[in-house]
């Protein structure tokens, strides 16, 4: 029942995130279409989206305290599939065959993930987290991760390599530390609420620092990738890298598949593969849309002293000319 609660919480939270992103985009569109340009943070609709986004992230954080990382992390695909279908209502987009196919694959993958996910105890005490931190599998994993991250960072800083794979691999490596810390903090808070105080242990605050630091640097590299590349490329690659990295960290740090049957492991991995494929199909079918400014501002045209806006009359024989030019054309004719 605890694990089912975590699954429902993660799915609902990711769906809420997809709703919030569509609301924010809708707010930006409305602001651009207004004659008087206002900052986005003055829009009540935008703030509504931000509040929903915050609730979704809090729900995701809480879900890690009730379900394994290997189950919560792949459920991020709910936000991708939810966004694809919600955009039909919020942004008046057309439902495509690729969206339906990708959605069907993703839902099938989610079903397999939930069915064959590892069933392990989710109550983590501070002492258990301390033991996991000094276990040799995690120490070896940490050393390998640090070496790979330093190599990628060298190419990024010294060689100015801004390849999307390099950027998103660094994001994924940091994300593995983030989910480890998030699960530890969430679990210790949940136990403390139940009366088993865990907040007096130093490992709790170590995990909070690790969570905040890894999340901050993760956001930096992800924003860099979003700046340099299209979202249709960043979203599927980041989802695949993040889910793979988070699942591996859960297996190594929390030993989530330690007693799982071989068939369960295979079906779980097959469910991940279907989810990956569904997200790639949905993301690849989306085209980047660029908002168009619906008027001409003469104040931004070199040589023009006018400050008003001009909206040319498409029914006029001299479409696109200024008023004085209209009069001159009439007199000449």
HUNOR-V541395 format. One record per run of one state. SS is the DSSP state (H for helix, E for strand, L for the rest). FROM is the first residue (numbers start at 1). TO is the last residue. If there is no record, write none. Layout:
ss=SS from=FROM to=TO
ss=SS from=FROM to=TO
This chain:
ss=L from=1 to=1
ss=H from=2 to=33
ss=L from=34 to=39
ss=H from=40 to=42
ss=L from=43 to=43
ss=H from=44 to=63
ss=L from=64 to=68
ss=H from=69 to=72
ss=L from=73 to=73
ss=H from=74 to=90
ss=L from=91 to=96
ss=H from=97 to=116
ss=L from=117 to=125
ss=H from=126 to=133
ss=L from=134 to=135
ss=H from=136 to=157
ss=L from=158 to=163
ss=H from=164 to=193
ss=L from=194 to=201
ss=H from=202 to=228
ss=L from=229 to=230
ss=H from=231 to=253
ss=L from=254 to=261
ss=H from=262 to=284
ss=L from=285 to=295
ss=E from=296 to=297
ss=H from=298 to=300
ss=L from=301 to=308
ss=E from=309 to=310
ss=L from=311 to=322
ss=H from=323 to=332
ss=L from=333 to=333
